[in-house]
Amino acid sequence: MKTERLRNKIIKFLQENGPQDSAKILDHLNDVTKWGSTPSQVGNILSKNKDFRKVGSTYRKGILSGSYEIAVWALKD
């Protein structure tokens, strides 16, 4: 699987920190990996993998666009 390393890093991050929003997960991946990731890639990993579940949503303030809604993700039990 092409995204296995990223998926494993997301699983470890969520185990250590509990449910997190997509932006925090993306920031974490870009901090701990040399190659980084794109928002689309992280969204696809989270939404198409059975290890993760969407537990809610939160609002994030943007500089130009006001606020927008992003998903909060957790590990499946």
Backbone hydrogen bonds, N-H to C=O, Kabsch-Sander energy under -0.5 kcal/mol:
donor,donor_aa,acceptor,acceptor_aa,energy
4,E,1,M,-1.1
7,R,3,T,-2.7
8,N,4,E,-2.4
9,K,5,R,-1.9
10,I,6,L,-2.3
11,I,7,R,-2.4
12,K,8,N,-2.2
13,F,9,K,-2.2
14,L,10,I,-2.6
15,Q,11,I,-2.1
16,E,12,K,-1.9
17,N,13,F,-2.1
18,G,14,L,-1.9
20,Q,73,W,-2.0
22,S,71,A,-1.9
25,I,21,D,-1.9
26,L,22,S,-2.5
27,D,23,A,-2.6
28,H,24,K,-2.3
29,L,25,I,-2.4
30,N,26,L,-2.3
31,D,27,D,-1.4
32,V,28,H,-2.3
33,T,29,L,-1.6
42,V,38,T,-2.2
43,G,39,P,-2.4
44,N,40,S,-2.3
45,I,41,Q,-2.2
46,L,42,V,-2.5
47,S,43,G,-2.4
48,K,44,N,-2.1
49,N,45,I,-0.9
52,F,49,N,-1.0
53,R,74,A,-2.6
55,V,53,R,-0.5
55,V,72,V,-2.6
56,G,72,V,-1.0
58,T,70,I,-2.7
60,R,68,Y,-2.9
62,G,66,G,-5.1
66,G,62,G,-0.5
68,Y,60,R,-2.5
70,I,58,T,-3.1
72,V,56,G,-2.4
73,W,20,Q,-3.3
74,A,53,R,-2.2
76,K,51,D,-2.5
